[in-house]
Amino acid sequence: MRVDPLAQYLAREARRLGLESMELEDAPTETIAVFAQCVLSELAALGLLRGRKEVGCWAVPRVRGH
């Protein structure tokens, strides 16, 4: 079975943050927010969500003339 690299990365991050259980009611809100930010950043990097419009962010089309 071939596992998507993004899924592997997100699973590693979930484990690193201690979010391996499906029972999230005891997880700190800050930890869940960190994981959510990680997921949103990865989706933006893939171009599936609008990312930050900052210099160096490759998820947003480059402005012409720069």
C-alpha positions in Angstrom: 0.0 0.0 0.0 1.4 3.4 -1.0 0.8 6.2 1.4 0.6 9.8 0.3 3.7 11.8 1.5 1.4 14.6 2.8 -0.6 12.1 4.8 2.7 10.7 6.3 3.9 14.2 7.1 0.6 15.1 8.8 0.6 11.9 10.8 4.2 12.6 12.0 3.1 16.1 13.1 0.1 14.7 14.9 2.2 12.2 16.7 4.8 14.9 17.6 2.1 17.0 19.1 0.6 14.1 21.0 -2.6 14.0 18.9 -2.6 10.3 18.1 -5.9 9.6 19.8 -9.3 10.4 18.2 -10.4 11.6 21.6 -9.5 15.3 21.3 -11.7 16.7 24.1 -8.7 16.4 26.4 -6.1 17.9 24.0 -5.0 21.5 24.7 -6.7 24.0 22.4 -3.3 25.5 21.5 -2.0 22.1 20.3 -5.0 21.6 18.1 -4.5 25.1 16.7 -0.9 24.4 15.9 -1.9 21.2 14.0 -4.7 23.0 12.2 -2.2 25.7 11.1 0.1 23.0 9.8 -2.7 21.4 7.8 -3.8 24.8 6.4 -0.2 25.8 5.5 0.3 22.5 3.6 -3.0 22.9 1.7 -2.0 26.5 0.8 1.4 25.2 -0.4 -0.4 22.8 -2.8 -2.5 25.7 -4.1 -5.7 24.3 -2.7 -6.3 27.2 -0.3 -5.3 30.9 -0.6 -2.0 31.2 1.2 -0.3 34.2 2.8 0.7 36.9 0.3 4.2 37.4 1.6 7.6 37.5 -0.1 8.9 34.0 -0.8 5.5 32.2 -0.5 5.4 30.0 -3.6 1.7 29.2 -3.1 0.7 32.6 -4.6 1.5 33.5 -8.2 4.5 35.8 -8.5 3.9 39.5 -9.3 5.2 40.4 -12.8 8.1 42.8 -12.9 9.8 41.5 -9.8 
